């Protein structure tokens, strides 16, 4: 086989065009690739915790850069000299040009690696080199992250494209199996994490892989059989023959292609499998002509009768766009024939839609099983087998059923087994509405076994109302003095009817019944759902329905709902989500206590597609407007006064994808009467296409979010700009002159610490505007006189040394230092800080000088290893402060969000905290009667909040300590629940834990 000329092919032009619309460059699409590889590095670093990483086929080194930024020793190589030349300058020594098929490349820096990554590389190599590369990766890696497309045959550089199962078997032959607890499907659909196993298990696992693959193929076959409607085959047979006659004209080209494919039987089989998947593309083309997806599927069923010719033709269609266009033109010529059959097909439209919905459900199941969730069944099997092996008396009917099934298949054949299994399942499914419900229930049970949600599950049992309490709540709702009508805004578009029915039923189940459901339905061709909604509105006057002639987008459809609404308040509900049964009661009960409220929001969680498993709990602080500069933490459930929503013009179509976020920002500009309900009233469904799976499911949403935030800054006339940030969502930059800042340093620390802190401050300080005031004991000053003189000469920062003489108070000296020189901003800093992020002074001073509602701004405090020391303090009634997110990794997200958000807080420790100087004087300065500097700063922060100001932790201003400090925190005090930036569901701050019924931690 001829050597592939990598260097000649992978030049600058290749990387600019490798992904249509997104050049492979660090600046493309506002850093799209840097954000992507940062997300991949986050997941791998958090799950594997590697000390050393090798990136095979590192290209321009974006993943190498992401690992390096997280303090991980990382190397990379690539065969393209051009790509290696584009690596960031400070990382050039960590990368080199080499081939993965060359084992010496793996030995260049060290012999083994904790983690080797190989993302979309081996498909670009000849088969023998790809196999050699995998052999080298397995020899030198302890854990492997591998990804290779199994579908893209059109790309000219793809030389070895294999199904995922084939790659898994190759790795298995080298002693590596997938770790299915690691889920990265949302980022890298073909990605898999592999770990080494003992040689004695390889044969057994290989059989399990083959059996599972056989099961998947059987499922696919059953799906296809369901799609065949025999009564329609005869009617379309003539059209199929015409299409085949046209396709035979290219037979000589197909024979040439066949000759090349015969050189590798294994690749031919893989290509045939891919051709079967591409039948959907042919169906889609025919659907444009027929205006009916069912007609496409029927045509595909007939075309399968001549599978060999179709498969060969489809291969040629994928390899040649021109031939595809020719086929489409020929299909258009037969449109009149399809129109003739349309009248006959309409007679069975209802049956076809039902079959289509069931087919889609099975396809979703197959897709699910082909991803990591399917393979989690393997873990259950192994766990059960281990229990059988290690336990003498275990009742495991599932193992018995599996064993009996295998015996039947071996002795009587698969057809006999299928009939017996069908009879069994038919009996078992008597309690389910459809086969899909049965499958969803089975999957939910599996996920329930796998989920580690005991804490949240117990909290639900302890604190959510029982059926008896909900029945009593219905009577309590009737006795409420104030009973406003709630108008539910429900735009509906392209959704399985079963999910829509669940959503609507969750409204009907409300214990408070004075509501109206305003539905704008934009999927006009979905006749089944149209009839369902019409019937619903005819039976209940609370249902208001408009059938739209076309889809106007989520904002346009929502505005149609808004025009129907007559209630005093609107309730936002997505068409695929669920409400808690007590949601409306909690809202109206809140309004009875505070009838002047204009906006209300609650806690929420996520629910699986089949509504079985609840997870991803998000508890929210009370109104925290600055968090909205990082994320739409309000999400669901949200209720707004309709009068205000109409006044601001409803939803803006130009913000589709972030329309709710934009609406909340505009409402907050009109009112401050906003309140939280500390109860989980909304269940966000996790399905494909929902942002519950992450921003990548709706990539257009990022631009909509940016526009919403930019427009908000413009309307509020804040002197700032905003831009996307790969870690924190977005970043505010203040466009004002440099501020005069007085940096007051608590210098009562060892000299080595203090000198390091002062040097670190000087790195980013401007001597024309920034001045340090170091407060330290008089004895320390004179004992370190020579060192102080040397330090002062070495750094470019004006310093005043304020001495604490014997018998005097350090707090009094700090307070006096802060009042001197009349700066714009006074910034308190602990002498224990060893490093600062660039721009930290401007970040803190900008907020307290330019935002009229911010009283103080604190840096995010971290260790050198990005472990959170503090993201603000939670404060009890005795002014004791508990550090939020203490000890957690910077890049983790918890029940209460994460440290990378802009976050409002009640107070902060004196690590690095800034006050507007005039505001500081109005608070009468730093209290001098406190037992410690920390306690004094907390009291100062509380005084600022009493003056109607908010505190802020700024994740773009980061200060670092050498190590995580040890705290002697007092016992959890119940008054912490009164901190508006905490949540009463917690029974602990360090660590964050949910409350249990007995008052102790879950």
N, C-alpha and C positions, 0 to 999 in steps of 0.2 A: 504493500500500500504506500502511495506517495506521501511524503511528509507535508502536512498542511503549513502554508507560509503564514504563520500567525502575525509576524512583525509587519508584513506587507499589508495585511488585511485590516488589523485593528489599529487604524490611524485616527487622526483627529476627526475626520469625516464620519467614521463609524460611530464614535461616541456621541456625536451631535445628532445622529439619526436613529440610534438603536431603539429608542422608545418614542413613538410618534407623538409629537406635541410637547415632550418633556426632554430636552437635551440632558445628557448625563454630565452635569456640571454643577458645582457647588452653589452657583448663584441662580440656577434655573428655578422658575416658579417660587420666588422668595425663599430659596433654600429647601425645596421639596426633598431632595435626596438626603441632605443633612438631617432633616427632621425624621425621615424614614429610618435611616441607619441608627440614629439616636434611640428611636423607639425599639428597634431590634436589639441594640446593645443593652438597653434597660432590662428587657425581658430575660435575656441570656445571663446578664450579670446578676440579677436578683435571684434567678432560679439555680444557676450552676455555681456562682461565686468563684470563678476561676482566678488563679493568680497569674497564669500565663496563657496567652491566646495566640494562635497562628491563623491568619486569614488567607486561605488558598484562593488565588484569583482575585486579589484585592482591588484590581482596576486602579481607580484614582485615590484609593485609600480612605474612603469615607467611613467605613466600618472600623478600620484601624484607628482613625481619628476619634471615633466615638468611644472605643474602649480606652484609649490613651487618656481622654478627658475624664474618665472615671477612675483613674489611678491604677489601671491594670497594665501589666507588662505585655506588650503586644508586638508581633512581627507580621509581615505580609509579603507576598510576592505575586508577580503576574508576568505573563509571557510578553506583554506589550510594553516596549520601551517608552512609547508615547504616554501610556497611562501612568507608568511609574514616574515619569518626569513631571506629572501634574500633582503629585502628592504634596501636601502642605510642607513648607520648607523645613520646619523643626522636626518633621517625622521622616525625612529622607533617609536617615541612618537606620530606620526600622524596616525599610522595604527594599526589595531588590528584584531583579529580573530573573525569572526561572520558570521551568515547566513543572507542573504537578506530577508528571510522569517520571521525573528525575528524583530519585530518593535522596540525592545529596542536598537538594533544596531544603529538605526537612531537618537536616543535620547542621545547617549553617550556623545557627545560634545556640541551639540546645537540642537534646536528644528526644525528649517527650514534652507534650503540652497538655495542660489541664483541659483546654478546649481548642478544637480545630473547627473553623467555619469554612464552608464551601457552598456558596450561594450562586446558583445559575451559572456553573462553570463547565461541568463535564459534558453537557450536551454540545458544547462547542469543540469537543475533541474527537478524533477518530476513536472507534470503539476500543481498539487494543490499548490506546493511550489512556482512555477513560477508566478502563479496568485497572491499569497499572497505577493510575492516580488514586483510586479508591483503596487499593492495596497499601499504598504509602500512607494515606490518611489514617487508615486503621492501625497501621504499625506504630505511628508516632503520636496518636491522640488518645487521651483517656476518655473524653467525651467529644462527640462530633455533632455539629449542626449542619445538616445537608439539605439542599433544595435543588430540584431540577424539573423543568417543565415537562409535562407528559402529553402536551397537546400541540405545541407550535412546530409544525413541520414546514411552514412557509418560509421561515427565516433561513436565508442561504447559509448562515454559519452554523446552523444546527445539524450536526453530523450524527449524533447518537441520542435520539429521543426515545425513551423507554417509559412504559407505565410505572407508576410508583411501586407496585408490587415487585417488579423485576429488580429495581434498585434495592428494595428491602432484602430480597433474597441474596443479592450480591454482598451486601453488608453482613447478612447473617452468616454467609460462608466464611467471613473474616471474624466472626464472633461478636457482632454488634446487633442489638435489637433496639426498636424504638422505645422511648420513654413517653408513654401516652398521657402522663399527668401534665406534660408541658404542652400548652396550647398557644400557638402563635398563628393560627389559621387566618385571623383578621388582618395580619400584616403580611405574612408569607404563605400563601395558600398551599404551596407544595412543600413547605418546610417540615422537617422532622428532626427531633433530637434523639441521638442514639448513644447507648451505653454498652460496655462490654459485658458478656456473659460467659459462663463456663462452656467448654466444648461439649460436655455431656448433654446439654439442653438444645443444641442446634437442630438435631434431627426432629425432635418433638415440636419445636417452635415452627420449623419449616412445614411440617404437616398441618399445624394449626393455621398457618398463613394460607396454605393451599386450600384447606377446607373453607376458610372464611371467604377466599376469593371465589370459590365455587358457589358459595351461598349468595354472594353479590350478583354473580352472573345469572343465577336462577331467578333472583328478584327482578333483574332487568328483563329477563325473558318473560316473566309473568306480566310485567308492566306492558310490554309490547303486545302480548296476547289480548290484554284488556282493551287495547286501543283499536283492535280490529273489529269492524262491524261488517259482518259477512253480507248483509243485505245491500251494502253500497259498493262492494267490489265489482260486481258485474256491470254496474252503471258507468264506472269510470275506466273499465278495461280498455276501451278503444283509445282513450286519451293517453293512457300509459304506453300503448304500442306505438303511437305517433311520436311520443317523446323519446322512446327507445330508438326509433328509426333515425331520428336526428342525432342522437348520441353516438350511434354506430359509425357515423362519418369520421369520427376521430379515432377509429380502432387502431390504425397504424401507430399513432402516437401512444396509445395506451399499451400496445405490445412492447414498444421501446421502453416505456416506464416499467412494465412488468419484468423485462429482462434484467433491469438494474435491481429491482426489488428481490428477484430470485437469488441474488448473490448472498442474501442474508435472510434466511427463513424466519428467524426470530424478529427481525425488524419488520418483515412483511406482516407478521401476525399483529405486532403492535400498531402498524399503520392501519390494518383492517379494523382494529378496535376503535381507532380514532375516526375512521371513516363512518362507522356506525353513529358516533356522536355527532358528526357533521350533518346527519340527516335532518337535524333540527334547523340548520341553516337553509337547506333546500325547502323545508316546510315553511320557513319564514318568508322566503321569496314567493312561494305559491300563495301564502296568506294575503300578500299585498294585492294579488290578482283576484282572489276569491272572496276577500273581505270576510273570511271565516276561518278561524284557527282549526276548527274541527275538520273542514274539508282538506286542509293541509295534512293533518294526521292520517286521514283516510287514504289520501294519495300516497303518503309515505308507506302505509301498510301494503298497498298494492305493488309499489316499487320494490318492496322487500322480496316479492315472489321471484324476481330476477336479481338476486343479491350479488352475484359475481359481476355482472355488467354494471350495476349501480355503484358497487364499491370502487371498481376501477374508474368509473366516470367521476365519482366524487373526489377521488384522489387527484384526478386531472383538474377538476374544478378548483380545488384548494391551491394547486400549484400554479394556476394560470387565471388571473383576474379577467382577462379578455374572454376566455372561454365561458366563464361564469356569466358575464354580461350577454354573450351570445345565447346561452341557454335561457336566460331571463327573457330575451327578446322573443325566442321561440315560444316560451310559455305564455307570453302576452298574446300571441297570435291565436292561442287556443282558449282565450278568455270566454268567448261565446259558448264554448262547450261546457265550461265550468258553470256559467250562468244558467244553462239549461238544467244542470243537475241540482242547482241550488234550491229550486222549488221542492224537489223530493227530499233533500236533506233537512229543510226547515220543519218537516213533519216530525222529525225525531230530535229537535233542538234541545228539548229539556233533558232527554236521555243523554245526549252528547255532552252537555254542560256538566251533568252529574259525573259522567265517566271522566271528563277532563279534570274536574276537581279532585277526583279520587286518584287519577294518574299523577297529578301535580303533588299530591300528598305522598304518594309512593316514591316519586322522584326526589322529594325533599328527604325522605327517609334514607334512600340510597346515598344521596349526597352526604347526609349526616354520618352514615356508616362508613363512607370512604374517608372521612376525616377522623381526627383523634377520638372523638366521642364514641364512635363505633368500636374502636379497638379497646376502649376501657372495659368492654365486656370480657376481653381476655383476662384482665386483672381479676375480675370477679370470678372467672373460671379457675384461675390459678389459686386464688384465696380459698375457694371452696374445696379444691383438690387438696390443698395443704391441710385444711381442717379435717378432711376425710383421712388423710395419711396420719395426722398427729392425734386424732381423737378416736376413741374406741366406740363410743355411743353417741353418734350425731345423726339427727334426723334431717337429711338434706334431700328433699323431694326433687329439687331442680337438677341435682347431679344424677339422680335415678332416672329422671325423665330424659336427660341428655344421653345417658348410657343406653336406655331402651331405644331411643330414636336411632342411634348409630347402629344398633343391632338389627333393627327393622330394615334400614337402608342396605346393609350388607347382605342380609338373608333374602329379602323380598324385592329389593330394588327401590329406586327413588319414587317411581310412579305410585307404587303401593303405599309407600310412606306418606306421600303427599296427600293421597285420598284419606288415609287414616288421620293424618294431622289436621286436614280440613274439617273432618267430622268433629274431631276433638275441639278445635278452635271455634267452630260454629256453636257448639254447646256452651263453651266458656264465654262466648261473646254475647250471650242472651242479655246480659246486663249492660251492654254498650250500644250506643246509637249507630255507630258505623265501625267498620274495620279500622279506620284511621284512629278513631277514639281509643280502640283497644291498643293499637301500636303506640299512640302517644302516652297512654297510661303505663304501658310496659317500659317505654323509654324514661318516663318520669320516675318510675320506681328505681331504675338503674342509676339515674342522676342523683336521686335521693340518697342511695347507698354511697355514691362517690363524693357527695357534697360534704364539706366540713363546716356545717352551719348550726352546730348544736347550740351555740350561744344565742344566735338570733332566733332559732326555733323555740328555745325556752323562753326568751323574752316575749315572743308572740303569744305563747300560752299564758304567760303571767299577766300581760297587760292589755291585750286586745279583748274587746267584749265578747262574751259567749252568746249563743243563740238565745238563751233566756234573757240576757241583759238587752239584746237587740229588740226582742219583742216588747220589753218594758219601755225601751227607748221610743218606740212608735207612739205610745201614749204620752210620754213626756214631750214629744215633738208637738202634739196637738195642744199642749198646755202653754207653749211659749207665747209670750206677750207680743213679740214682733216676729211675723212670719212672712218675709219677703219672698217673691217668686224668683227662682234661680233659672236663668236661661242657659242651657248647655249648648255650646258651640261645637258642632260635630261635622266637619267636612269629610266626605267619604270618597275615596278613589282607588280602584283596582285593589281589592282585598277579598280573600276567601270569605264566603258568606258565614262560615262557621265562626270565624274570629269576630266578624262584625256583630253577629248575634250575641256573643259573649259580652262584647262592649256595651251594647244596648241593654242587655239584661242586667248589667251592673248598675245601670241608671234606674231601671224598674225596681230593683231590690232595695233602694234607699229607704231608710226609716223615716226620713222627712220627705213628704210627698208633694210639696208645692213647688213643682219645677216644670219646665217645658224643654223639650228636646228639639233643637233647630238643626235639621239635617240638610246639607247641600250635597246632592249625589251627582258626581261627574263622570261616572263610568256607564254611559248611556247604553252601550252594547251588551252589558251584563243584564240580561233579561230576568234571570232568576232573582238577583238582588233587587232589581227594580220592582218586581212584583211583591217581593217580601216587604219592602219599605212602604209601598202603596197600601198594602193590606194593613200594615201596622198603623199608619196614619189614619186610616178609615175607622179603626177600632178604638183609638185613644186620641181625644182632642188635644192632649198635651204634646203630641208628636206633630211637628211642623216640617213639611217636606217640600223641597224644590228639586226637580230633575233638571239638571243643566244640559244644554245642547252640546257643550264642549267643556273641557277641563280648563279652568282659568288659573291653575296653580293654587298652592295651599293658601296664600293670602287672599287671592280673589275669591276662592270658594268660601273661606272663613268670613269674608265681608258679606257674602250672600246670607250666611247664617246670621250674622249680626243684624242685617236688615229685617230678618224675621223676628228677632228677639223683642220681647216686651217686658221682661223681668227687670227688677231694680239692679240685679247683679248678673254678670255673665260668668260661666264656668268653662274653662278650656279643657277639652277632652280630645285626645287623638283617637282615630278610628280603630286602632288595634290594641288599645290599653284598657285597663280595668279600674273601677273605683271601689274603694272599701265601702261596705254597706252602710257604715255610719258617717260617711264623708259629709253629706249635706247637713246632717244634724249637727256635726261639730262646727261647721261654718256658721249656721244660723244661731247656734248657741253662743258662738263668739260675738256675733253681731248683736245679740241681746245684751251682752255685757258691755260692748263698745259699738253702739249703733252708728257712730260717725266714721267708722273705718271705710277706706276706699279700696284697699287692696289687701288680700289675705293669701298666704301660701302655707303649705304643709310639708312634712317629711314624705319621702317616697322610697320605694324599692323596685326591683326588677322581677319579672316573672317569666318563666320559660314559655315557648310557643304553645305548649299544650296546657298552660295554666296550672301546672302541677307543683313547681318548685319556686319558692321565693328566695331571692338572694340580693346582693349588692345594695344593702341598706344604705341610704344617705340621710343622716340626721343633719339638720341645718341650724345655724345660729339665728338669732333674731336679726332684724333688718340690718344688713351689712352691704351697703351700696358699693363699696370699693371692690368687693369680691367680683362684681359684675365686670370689672376690667380684666379679669382672668378667665372667668367661666360663668355660664348661666346657671348659677347654683340654685335659682328659684325653680326652674323646670316645671315640675308638677307637684301637687295640685295647686292651681292658681285661680283666684276669684277676684274680679274687678268690678267696680261700680260702672254700670253701662253708660251713664251720663258722661263720665270722663273719657271712656273709650271712644264714644261717638265724637266728643269734642276734639280729640286729637286725630281724628280721621280714620280710626280703625287700623287694619293691618296694611302694611306697605308691600306691594308685590315685588319691589326691587330688593327686598330683604328676604325673599323666599329661601328657606334653609336656616334662617335665624330670625324668623318673623316674630316668634314669641319673645325672644331676647330683646329685639328692637321695641316691641310693644311695652315691655316692662320698663325699659329705660325711659320711654316717653311718658308713661304713667308716673314714674318717680319724679319727673320734672314738674309735675302738676300738683303733687300731694306728698305729705310726710305721714299721713295717717295709714300706716302699713303695719301689719301684725303677722306673727307666725302662729300656727297651730302645731303643738308638739305631739303629732300623731301621724302614723303612716296611713295616708288617705288615698294613695295612688300607687298603682302597680304598672310599671313601664315594661311592655312586652319586648322580649329579646327575639327578634326575627330578622331575616335578611332585609337590608334596605333601611332599617331603623337606626337612628343615631345612638340607640342604646348599645349598639355594637361598636361604636366609636365614630369619630369624624370621618374616617376613610369610607364609611358606607354612604356618605353624602358629601363628596369632596367639594362641591360648589358652596357648601355651607360656610367654609372659612372666609371666602370673599364677602359673603353676606354679613357675617359677624363683624368683619373689619369695617364694612360700610356703616353698620349700625352704630358702632362705637365712635367712628370718626364723626358721624352726624351728631351724635350726642355731645361730643366735645364742642362742636361748632355751635349747637343750640345753647349750651350752658356757658359759652364764651370763656372756657378755661384756656389759658395760654399754653397749650400742649399739643403734641402730635402723638399718634399711637401706631404701633406696627406689630406684626405677628412675632412671637418669640417661641423657639422650639421647645422650651421647658415650661414656661409660665403662661402660655396662651398668648398674652399680649404684653407690651411694655409701653408705659407712658413716659414721654420725654418732654420736660418743661422748657419752653422757648423764652426764657427770661434771662436778664443779665446775671453774671456770677454774683453770688451772695457773699457778704462778709460774715464769716463763721468763726466763732470762738469755741475751740475744742478743749473742754475741761477734762483732764485725765486724772483718774484716781490712781495715784502713784504709790500707794502703800502696798507694794509687792516687791519681790526680790529684784535686784538691779538688772539681772539678765532679762527677766520678763519685761521690765519697764523700758529698757533700751530697745528691745525688739519691737515693742508696741510703738514707741515714738518713731523709730525708723520706718515702720510699716505705714504710719500715718503720713510721713513726709513723702512717700513714693507718689501718692496721688494728690497731695495738697498743692495749692497755689500760694506761694509766699506773699503775693500781693493782696490776697483776700483772706487767707486762713492763718490763724494764730493758735498755738497750743499754750495751755495753762496747766502746768503739772503741779498737782497737790501731793506732797510727800512729807514724811516726818523729818524734822530738822536734823536729827542724828543721821538719817540716811543720806541727806544732801551733803553734809560735810564729810562723811566717810567715803563717799563716791565722788568727791570734788574733781579729781583728775579725769575720771571716766566721763563725768558730765561735760567737762570742758572739751574733751576729745569728740564726744558725740555731737555737741553743739557746732563744732567746726566742720564736721563731716556731712551734716544734713542741711538742706536748704529750707528751713522752717523756723520762723520766729517762735521763741519759747520764753514764757514767764514761769519762774519757779516760785511757787507759793508754799511756804514752810509751815508745818504744823508744830508749833512749839509745845514743849511739855506742859500738860495741863489744859491745852486748848482742844477744841472739838474739830475733828476732821469734817463733819457735816457743815459746821459754820464756815470753815475755810473754803469748801467746795461751793457753798452758797455765795460767798463773797466773790470768788473767782468768776462765777457765772454772770454776776451783775456788772463786772468791769468792762470798759471799752465800748459799751453800747453797740454790739454787733447786730446783724440781721437775724442770726440764728445762734442759739447756744446748743452745743452738742456734747453730751456726757459720754465718756469712753472709759472702760475698765482697762487698767494697765496689764491685764492678763491676755488681751487680744494680741495675736501674733501676726495676723495677715488680714488684708481687706481686699474686696473685689474692686476693680477699677470703676471709677465714677460713683463710689458709695456716698461721698460727701454731697455731691450734686443731687443724687437720688433722694436723700433724706431732707436736705434743705429745700429742694424744690416743692415737696408736698406741703411742708409747714408754712412756706412763704406764699404759695400760689393757690392753695385750695382753702377756701374760707371756712370749711367745716372740719378740717384736720387740726387737732390740737397738738399731737405729738406723733412722730414717726420713728419706728425702730428698725434696725437691721435684722435680717434673718441670721441667727447665730448657729454656726456649724463647727464640727471638728474638721481637721485636715482630711479626714476620710469621708466627708460628706454625711456624717451622722448629725442629726438635728439635736442641738442643745436647747433651743427655744424658738418658737414662732409666736411670741407673745405669752402673756400670763393669764391664767384663769384665777380670779380673785374671790376669796370668801369674805364673810362679814367682818372678819378681824384684820382685813387687809393682808392676809397671807397670799402669796402668789405661787401658783403651780404651773410649771412650764409645759406648754402645749407641744405635742409630738416629740417630747424628750425621748432620745434613744432610738428613734426610727430613722430608716434610711431616707435621704432627701427625696428619692425618686419613687417612694411608695405612696399609695393612696389608700386611705382608711375610711371607716364609717363616717368620719367627720371631714372628709376631703383630704387635702394634703398641704404640706408646707410651702409648695411652690405657687400658691395663690397669693395675690394681694389679700390681706386678711385684716379685718377690723378687730381690735382687742381692747380690753379694759385697762390693761397696764403692760409694761415691759420691764425687764431687769435693766440695771444700768450698764449693760455691756456696750451698747452703742445706740443712744436714743437722743432725738433732736426735738427742740421746741422753738417755735417762733419767739424771738426775744421779747417783743411787746406783750405777747400772750403770757410768757413766763413771768414778766413783771406784774401783770394783772392778777396772777395767782399768788403773789407775794413771795415768789421764789421757792427754793428748796426748803422743806421743813427741817428744822435742826433739832427737833425733840424726839426723833425716831431712834430705835435701837440699832439700826444699820442703814447703810446707804441704799440697799435694795428696798427696804421698807419705806424709806423716805421718798424714793422715786415712785413707788407704788402710790403713796398718798398724793404726790404731785400729779400723777396721771388721773387719779380719781377726782381731784379738784378740777382738772381740765374737762373731764366728762361732765361734772356738775355744771360747768359753764357752757353746756350744749355743744361740746366739741367731741369728735371721734378720734380714737387712736388707730394707728395703722402699722402693720408689719409689712415691709417692702421686700419681696423676694429678690429684687434686682440690686439691693444693697446688702451684701453678705460680709459678715465678719467671722473670723475663724479662731478657734482655740486649739491648742496642741492635742488635748485629750478631753474626753467627756467628763465634766465635773460631777462629783458625787453630791447629791442633795440629801439633807435630812429633813424631808418634807413632813409636816404634821399630818395626822390622820385625816382621811377624806371628810370634809365638812359638808353637810347637806345644803348649806347656804350657797355652795358653789353653783347649784342649779339656778340661782337668781342672777348669775353673771349672764348678761344678754348674749354674749358671744360664746356661750357653752350650751349644753343641752341637758335637761333634767333626766333624760333616759340613761345617762352615764352614772356609774357608781365609782369611777376612778378616772383620774387625769393621767397618771403615770403608772401603768400604761392605760390607754383608753379601753374601758370595759363597760359592758351594758349592766344595768341594774337588774337584780333578781327580786322576786316577790318578797323575800324576807329582808330586803334592804341591803343584803351583801352583794358582792360582785358575782356575775354569772360565771 
